[in-house]
Amino acid sequence: MYPQLTIDYGAVATRAVLIWPGGWAPLTFAGQVELSSAVHLGDGPIVVGAPAWQHAERDPDGFVVSPLHADLGEVEVRGAPVDIADLVVATLRQVRAEAAQAAGRPVADVRLVVPAGWGPRRRTWLRHTCSTAGLPVTRMIDIPVAVAEAATPVGSPPPMGTTALVVDVGSGCEATVVSYGPAGWEVLSTLVDPDAGGDAIDAALTAALLADQLEPLTTGQRWSLLAAIRAAKQSLSGQPAVTVTLPGRAAAVVTTALLRQASEPAFEQAAALAATAVSNADLSLVQVSAVHVIGATAATPGAGDMIAVKLGRPVQVAQYPGIAAAVGAGEPSMPAGLGPEPVTLPPLRRLLGLTLPGVAALLLYAHFLLSADANNGTPQRPRPGYYVLAAWGELTTTCVLICVTALQAAGLLAALLAHRAPVLGRPGVPPSQIAGGLLAAAAISTAAAGLLAVTAAELFAQPMSTLMRWALLPILPLLATAITLAALSRRLPQPPAGGWDRVLTFPASSVITSAVGIAAVALWWQGPLPATLNGWGAALGTAGGLLTGIAIACALLRHPAGRIMLAVPAGFFTLILSRSGPDTIAVLYALAVAACYGMRSWTLYHRPEPPGAYAVQT
């Protein structure tokens, strides 16, 4: 079942990835691709992530920097025992909430990646903790196994007995040798060293900046200093130097050279640990086919080179080392040969929302054709001076509503395209192929509008250019917006909040009021009026003009109060313009619909994004 959620709950930070057929997107937390595992206990609910660090300096007694560094039982906070599981649950609930918002629904398929050195007790404890947080774990995968599986080409399994070395450098270091056998990748040996990772580098940087003068600092200031050092490490992955604010003293400049100097002992120790793990597997480094370096600390400048020099052989640093395991855990989710999930129809309520503008368009088009008035002959036998009077605005509105129908169905079109020809996504790009669905919607809308114009031109015996002008020109801005959304979907690091359906859904209130309003003005202007409405033509036209203004307000704004405020001037304006027929107000409505989707494109374009590199320091 898609999407899948893979979680890497670490000692320092928690990372999660949403995976669809053919691609993935990292979860973001306040614009960051990691959620600090630190928590703070105060008088209210448990505070998690970055806000917990903000509380740490003011109230250090309630701060727990790393629940996983404690035992699985209890930790003392403010002199009272607190269950570690409660602290972890608070963090995982935040992950669940962010995943549901990004996916547009609760995620039912959750996978956990865990260190290879974890035994049954820790694994069972974490699975139970996830269940308490509302995350149904369907699979638990060793981190090195996930990395090795991700590095294996699809459909090309390695020869039996192939071995690989995975060096996971996070807060500490875990070096694991895996071998490919009949059951897939299996762990041969694994070793852990807590002093060969990010915690050791943090300590070395702190000593270099303070010259071992930690004693004058309060507990709260020490937490602030640690947060500043970790932020500096993250920034140095993309720039040569950063300024670090030191509590109680002048700020200091940290350069990549200083960071390399502070991290070299830790990486050399990680390399030695890896060599020992290979030796424990009764292998030599020559027999190991590949060395994969992962973990957030692996993004430190020069990490791969320092490990390779000490190890004595080349290494492969993952492109996104911080989330490499989480990404790899989802890749084997689709069994070979099964392809993507079967295409399913949307829920009934969503299906009704899709069909409403289509039905309204057909009714308007039928009235447009039936109410046209031929003068000086008939379409079959035109005489000199033959012409046709028709409510051209109805044709325009029909084409607009067809565009709305196609855009709302873009997600379904994308699923159909993926079902027929699945295409692999790029890392960090939403894999739902919504771009293909949007382009298909634009193409279908253009073709449908052209077909309606050609049909009317044949029935009326009118020049094709006249009908095309009313059918295609007013929807060009809307088609341009659809193409813009398709281009934006390729650059977004994750789907919009609530999913693409929320972005593409058009207000039913606007569809109904526009169709009724344009039809009312057309009845008054073009006729024929039913006998029961004789004498009510002007009132009907007035109501139609007002309804069209309300339709424009409903298209542009979602908040009820805003709609009411905009409907007053818009209704007054369209009421005046309706005195000349439905044509002008129909074009205005087409522009309002294009503006509606244009504003959503603008919002997506300016949405906060995660850092350019997904390699985030621990």
DOVO-11556 format. One record per residue (C-alpha): residue in one letter; z, y, x. Coordinates in steps of 0.05 Angstrom, whole numbers, padded with zeros to 5 digits, always signed. Layout:
! residues N
AZYX/...
END
This chain:
! residues 618
M+00000+00000+00000/Y-00019+00068+00027/P+00005+00115+00052/Q+00052+00081+00100/L+00111+00115+00134/T+00131+00094+00204/I+00197+00120+00231/D+00223+00124+00302/Y+00297+00142+00295/G+00318+00160+00366/A+00382+00180+00400/V+00359+00252+00407/A+00304+00262+00355/T+00272+00227+00296/R+00197+00224+00289/A+00155+00198+00231/V+00082+00188+00217/L+00044+00180+00152/I-00013+00130+00158/W-00074+00121+00113/P-00134+00075+00121/G-00169+00099+00183/G-00122+00154+00207/W-00053+00185+00210/A-00015+00251+00208/P+00054+00266+00236/L+00109+00291+00190/T+00132+00362+00206/F+00201+00390+00197/A+00202+00466+00194/G+00137+00467+00233/Q+00160+00417+00286/V+00137+00345+00294/E+00208+00320+00307/L+00274+00324+00270/S+00335+00328+00314/S+00381+00269+00303/A+00441+00314+00312/V+00485+00328+00251/H+00541+00375+00232/L+00598+00361+00185/G+00630+00421+00152/D+00660+00434+00084/G+00596+00419+00047/P+00541+00367+00054/I+00522+00340+00123/V+00474+00388+00158/V+00417+00355+00197/G+00363+00377+00246/A+00357+00447+00275/P+00408+00477+00226/A+00460+00429+00255/W+00450+00460+00324/Q+00458+00529+00294/H+00527+00508+00268/A+00546+00477+00335/E+00563+00541+00372/R+00605+00569+00315/D+00639+00504+00296/P+00632+00453+00353/D+00686+00407+00324/G+00640+00385+00268/F+00579+00373+00312/V+00554+00303+00331/V+00496+00310+00379/S+00473+00237+00379/P+00500+00188+00327/L+00463+00130+00362/H+00502+00142+00426/A+00566+00123+00389/D+00583+00053+00367/L+00556+00027+00301/G+00624+00034+00268/E+00658+00102+00265/V+00661+00167+00303/E+00719+00216+00302/V+00701+00285+00274/R+00756+00337+00264/G+00807+00284+00278/A+00783+00238+00222/P+00739+00176+00226/V+00669+00182+00199/D+00621+00125+00188/I+00561+00130+00235/A+00516+00103+00180/D+00532+00163+00136/L+00507+00210+00191/V+00443+00171+00201/V+00431+00166+00126/A+00433+00243+00121/T+00377+00248+00172/L+00335+00193+00141/R+00341+00225+00073/Q+00310+00287+00101/V+00253+00244+00128/R+00244+00212+00060/A+00240+00280+00025/E+00189+00307+00074/A+00147+00244+00069/A+00146+00246-00007/Q+00126+00320-00006/A+00070+00308+00044/A+00044+00245+00009/G+00051+00273-00060/R+00093+00214-00083/P+00150+00170-00056/V+00127+00125+00000/A+00139+00051-00015/D+00116+00021+00051/V+00164+00041+00107/R+00161+00012+00178/L+00213+00021+00232/V+00202+00019+00307/V+00262-00002+00348/P+00276-00014+00422/A+00259-00084+00446/G+00330-00091+00473/W+00362-00084+00405/G+00395-00147+00379/P+00401-00173+00307/R+00465-00133+00294/R+00434-00065+00308/R+00369-00083+00272/T+00405-00105+00210/W+00449-00044+00212/L+00390+00004+00216/R+00352-00033+00161/H+00413-00027+00115/T+00421+00046+00133/C+00348+00060+00114/S+00358+00024+00048/T+00418+00068+00033/A+00375+00129+00048/G+00323+00106-00003/L+00273+00080+00048/P+00250+00009+00032/V+00235-00022+00101/T+00178-00071+00097/R+00171-00085+00172/M+00211-00074+00235/I+00170-00072+00300/D+00190-00070+00373/I+00167-00005+00405/P+00130-00039+00463/V+00096-00087+00415/A+00072-00028+00372/V+00045+00007+00434/A+00009-00055+00459/E-00021-00068+00390/A-00046+00003+00386/A-00079-00003+00454/T-00115-00068+00434/P-00187-00054+00410/V-00198-00072+00337/G-00232-00139+00331/S-00228-00153+00406/P-00163-00188+00421/P-00146-00196+00495/P-00147-00264+00529/M-00085-00307+00518/G-00032-00293+00570/T-00052-00220+00581/T+00009-00179+00600/A+00025-00106+00595/L+00083-00062+00618/V+00110-00008+00570/V+00155+00045+00600/D+00190+00083+00544/V+00221+00147+00572/G+00263+00182+00519/S+00336+00202+00527/G+00341+00142+00573/C+00289+00091+00594/E+00270+00022+00569/A+00219-00018+00609/T+00189-00078+00575/V+00138-00131+00593/V+00097-00159+00535/S+00049-00217+00534/Y-00007-00234+00485/G-00001-00302+00454/P-00021-00340+00391/A+00027-00298+00349/G+00005-00232+00380/W+00043-00190+00429/E+00112-00217+00448/V+00168-00190+00492/L+00178-00226+00558/S+00231-00182+00589/T+00264-00115+00577/L+00313-00071+00615/V+00348-00007+00595/D+00375+00049+00639/P+00407+00109+00603/D+00404+00150+00668/A+00329+00147+00676/G+00305+00194+00621/G+00314+00260+00587/D+00390+00262+00588/A+00390+00257+00664/I+00337+00312+00668/D+00378+00357+00622/A+00439+00347+00667/A+00398+00362+00730/L+00369+00425+00700/T+00437+00448+00677/A+00466+00437+00747/A+00407+00475+00778/L+00415+00535+00732/L+00491+00540+00732/A+00506+00513+00802/D+00555+00463+00770/Q+00596+00520+00740/L+00605+00490+00671/E+00680+00499+00666/P+00680+00571+00642/L+00636+00552+00582/T+00666+00535+00515/T+00644+00473+00478/G+00600+00514+00431/Q+00567+00549+00490/R+00552+00482+00522/W+00515+00460+00460/S+00476+00525+00459/L+00458+00516+00533/L+00434+00445+00520/A+00391+00469+00462/A+00361+00523+00506/I+00345+00474+00562/R+00311+00425+00515/A+00270+00481+00485/A+00250+00503+00555/K+00228+00432+00572/Q+00185+00431+00510/S+00153+00498+00526/L+00138+00478+00599/S+00091+00424+00575/G+00042+00479+00559/Q+00059+00538+00604/P+00080+00548+00677/A+00147+00584+00666/V+00197+00602+00611/T+00259+00644+00606/V+00324+00610+00587/T+00382+00648+00558/L+00447+00626+00592/P+00513+00638+00554/G+00557+00688+00588/R+00509+00705+00644/A+00439+00732+00659/A+00378+00696+00634/A+00342+00649+00683/V+00270+00631+00693/V+00252+00557+00693/T+00186+00538+00724/T+00147+00473+00722/A+00163+00465+00796/L+00238+00467+00781/L+00228+00419+00723/R+00190+00370+00768/Q+00244+00374+00820/A+00298+00361+00769/S+00261+00304+00736/E+00236+00267+00798/P+00299+00225+00808/A+00299+00203+00736/F+00225+00183+00737/E+00233+00147+00804/Q+00291+00109+00772/A+00247+00093+00712/A+00194+00065+00758/A+00245+00022+00794/L+00269-00003+00727/A+00198-00021+00707/A+00187-00059+00772/T+00250-00099+00760/A+00229-00116+00689/V+00163-00143+00716/S+00201-00184+00767/N+00247-00212+00713/A+00186-00236+00676/D+00166-00277+00738/L+00105-00233+00748/S+00079-00184+00799/L+00051-00115+00785/V-00018-00141+00803/Q-00015-00191+00745/V+00001-00136+00695/S-00063-00113+00661/A-00039-00043+00640/V+00021+00002+00647/H+00034+00047+00586/V+00082+00106+00592/I+00108+00133+00525/G+00167+00171+00499/A+00177+00246+00489/T+00202+00256+00560/A+00136+00227+00586/A+00105+00294+00566/T+00143+00327+00623/P+00091+00356+00672/G+00077+00305+00727/A+00115+00248+00694/G+00057+00199+00698/D+00043+00216+00771/M+00115+00209+00793/I+00122+00141+00759/A+00055+00117+00786/V+00072+00137+00858/K+00140+00102+00856/L+00111+00041+00820/G+00052+00035+00866/R-00002+00029+00813/P-00038+00074+00761/V-00005+00085+00693/Q-00032+00107+00626/V+00008+00163+00593/A-00002+00162+00517/Q-00041+00221+00488/Y+00018+00236+00442/P+00075+00202+00478/G+00130+00224+00431/I+00099+00190+00370/A+00058+00136+00404/A+00102+00080+00379/A+00104+00106+00308/V+00029+00113+00306/G+00019+00043+00335/A+00066+00011+00285/G+00019+00029+00228/E-00047+00007+00258/P-00038-00068+00244/S-00022-00053+00172/M-00093-00068+00148/P-00109-00142+00158/A-00175-00155+00192/G-00233-00161+00144/L-00197-00133+00083/G-00222-00062+00090/P-00190-00005+00052/E-00152-00013-00012/P-00191-00021-00076/V-00207+00043-00112/T-00161+00053-00172/L-00166+00102-00230/P-00116+00160-00231/P-00059+00160-00282/L-00077+00176-00355/R-00050+00247-00352/R-00090+00262-00289/L-00151+00229-00320/L-00145+00275-00381/G-00141+00335-00335/L-00205+00313-00301/T-00244+00303-00365/L-00221+00366-00402/P-00267+00416-00367/G-00324+00366-00370/V-00318+00358-00445/A-00312+00433-00454/A-00375+00443-00412/L-00415+00394-00454/L-00394+00429-00519/L-00412+00497-00492/Y-00480+00472-00468/A-00495+00440-00535/H-00480+00506-00571/F-00521+00544-00519/L-00582+00501-00534/L-00573+00498-00610/S-00559+00572-00619/A-00619+00597-00579/D-00667+00639-00621/A-00742+00636-00606/N-00783+00697-00625/N-00858+00706-00633/G-00871+00632-00639/T-00837+00568-00619/P-00830+00535-00551/Q-00885+00486-00572/R-00931+00541-00599/P-00914+00608-00566/R-00952+00670-00586/P-00964+00733-00546/G-00897+00767-00532/Y-00858+00701-00540/Y-00786+00705-00516/V-00719+00670-00526/L-00652+00701-00542/A-00594+00657-00518/A-00521+00663-00498/W-00535+00657-00423/G-00461+00665-00410/E-00449+00597-00442/L-00496+00566-00391/T-00458+00601-00335/T-00390+00579-00361/T-00417+00508-00370/C-00437+00505-00296/V-00370+00534-00275/L-00331+00481-00314/I-00375+00426-00284/C-00356+00452-00215/V-00283+00451-00234/T-00290+00379-00259/A-00323+00357-00194/L-00272+00392-00150/Q-00214+00361-00188/A-00247+00293-00178/A-00257+00304-00103/G-00199+00258-00086/L-00229+00202-00128/L-00298+00215-00097/A-00266+00212-00028/A-00234+00145-00045/L-00301+00119-00069/L-00335+00141-00005/A-00281+00109+00037/H-00287+00045-00003/R-00362+00042+00009/A-00362+00065+00082/P-00294+00073+00114/V-00293+00122+00173/L-00239+00124+00225/G-00200+00189+00227/R-00182+00229+00288/P-00110+00234+00312/G-00074+00288+00275/V-00129+00296+00223/P-00116+00278+00150/P-00149+00210+00142/S-00161+00213+00067/Q-00235+00235+00076/I-00222+00291+00027/A-00276+00331+00064/G-00328+00281+00042/G-00302+00284-00029/L-00305+00360-00030/L-00376+00361-00002/A-00396+00308-00053/A-00365+00351-00108/A-00405+00412-00085/A-00469+00371-00083/I-00457+00341-00152/S-00442+00410-00181/T-00506+00439-00152/A-00548+00382-00177/A-00517+00383-00246/A-00526+00459-00253/G-00598+00453-00231/L-00610+00396-00280/L-00581+00436-00338/A-00623+00496-00320/V-00687+00455-00316/T-00672+00421-00382/A-00661+00488-00417/A-00723+00518-00386/E-00765+00460-00412/L-00735+00464-00482/F-00743+00540-00486/A-00810+00542-00450/Q-00781+00596-00405/P-00791+00610-00330/M-00748+00565-00287/S-00723+00625-00246/T-00690+00656-00307/L-00648+00595-00322/M-00632+00582-00249/R-00607+00654-00242/W-00554+00642-00296/A-00537+00571-00275/L-00534+00573-00199/L-00522+00644-00175/P-00454+00654-00208/I-00426+00589-00179/L-00448+00602-00108/P-00381+00633-00088/L-00345+00572-00118/L-00390+00524-00079/A-00377+00564-00015/T-00303+00557-00027/A-00310+00481-00035/I-00346+00478+00031/T-00292+00521+00063/L-00238+00473+00037/A-00277+00415+00066/A-00278+00449+00134/L-00204+00466+00130/S-00186+00394+00114/R-00211+00374+00182/R-00164+00420+00219/L-00100+00409+00180/P-00050+00365+00218/Q-00025+00334+00154/P-00042+00336+00080/P-00019+00396+00040/A+00049+00394+00007/G+00042+00354-00057/G-00025+00325-00034/W-00096+00349-00045/D-00093+00337-00119/R-00043+00394-00125/V-00091+00440-00087/L-00153+00421-00128/T-00122+00416-00197/F-00145+00473-00241/P-00102+00501-00299/A-00119+00468-00365/S-00097+00533-00399/S-00153+00570-00364/V-00205+00517-00383/I-00186+00518-00456/T-00182+00594-00464/S-00247+00606-00426/A-00286+00555-00466/V-00259+00580-00533/G-00266+00653-00512/I-00338+00649-00488/A-00357+00606-00549/A-00325+00657-00596/V-00363+00715-00564/A-00427+00675-00566/L-00417+00658-00640/W-00407+00731-00656/W-00464+00755-00612/Q-00514+00698-00622/G-00491+00660-00683/P-00500+00624-00727/L-00433+00637-00760/P-00407+00587-00810/A-00405+00612-00881/T-00329+00612-00880/L-00329+00664-00824/N-00376+00714-00857/G-00347+00782-00845/W-00303+00759-00789/G-00355+00765-00733/A-00325+00827-00701/A-00255+00798-00702/L-00281+00733-00672/G-00316+00771-00616/T-00252+00811-00603/A-00210+00748-00599/G-00262+00716-00552/G-00260+00776-00505/L-00184+00774-00503/L-00183+00699-00491/T-00231+00706-00433/G-00184+00756-00400/I-00126+00708-00410/A-00169+00653-00379/I-00180+00697-00317/A-00106+00710-00312/C-00089+00636-00317/A-00141+00620-00264/L-00114+00671-00214/L-00039+00662-00222/R+00007+00602-00235/H+00072+00638-00251/P+00079+00651-00327/A+00106+00721-00317/G+00049+00739-00270/R-00002+00712-00319/I+00026+00754-00375/M+00025+00817-00332/L-00047+00805-00310/A-00072+00782-00378/V-00060+00851-00408/P-00108+00891-00364/A-00156+00833-00356/G-00160+00822-00431/F-00171+00896-00444/F-00227+00897-00393/T-00262+00834-00418/L-00254+00858-00490/I-00295+00920-00474/L-00348+00880-00436/S-00353+00829-00492/R-00384+00883-00535/S-00449+00869-00496/G-00445+00794-00504/P-00417+00735-00466/D-00460+00741-00404/T-00422+00791-00362/I-00353+00763-00377/A-00378+00693-00360/V-00398+00717-00291/L-00330+00750-00283/Y-00297+00685-00301/A-00340+00648-00249/L-00316+00697-00196/A-00243+00688-00219/V-00249+00612-00211/A-00279+00621-00141/A-00222+00669-00124/C-00171+00618-00148/Y-00196+00565-00099/G-00207+00618-00046/M-00134+00639-00049/R-00114+00566-00041/S-00160+00560+00020/W-00127+00622+00049/T-00058+00593+00038/L-00078+00528+00073/Y-00109+00566+00131/H-00046+00606+00144/R+00002+00548+00133/P+00049+00539+00193/E+00025+00484+00240/P+00061+00440+00289/P+00053+00456+00363/G-00016+00442+00393/A+00010+00382+00432/Y+00049+00330+00395/A+00086+00314+00459/V+00155+00341+00444/Q+00213+00336+00492/T+00276+00298+00476/
END
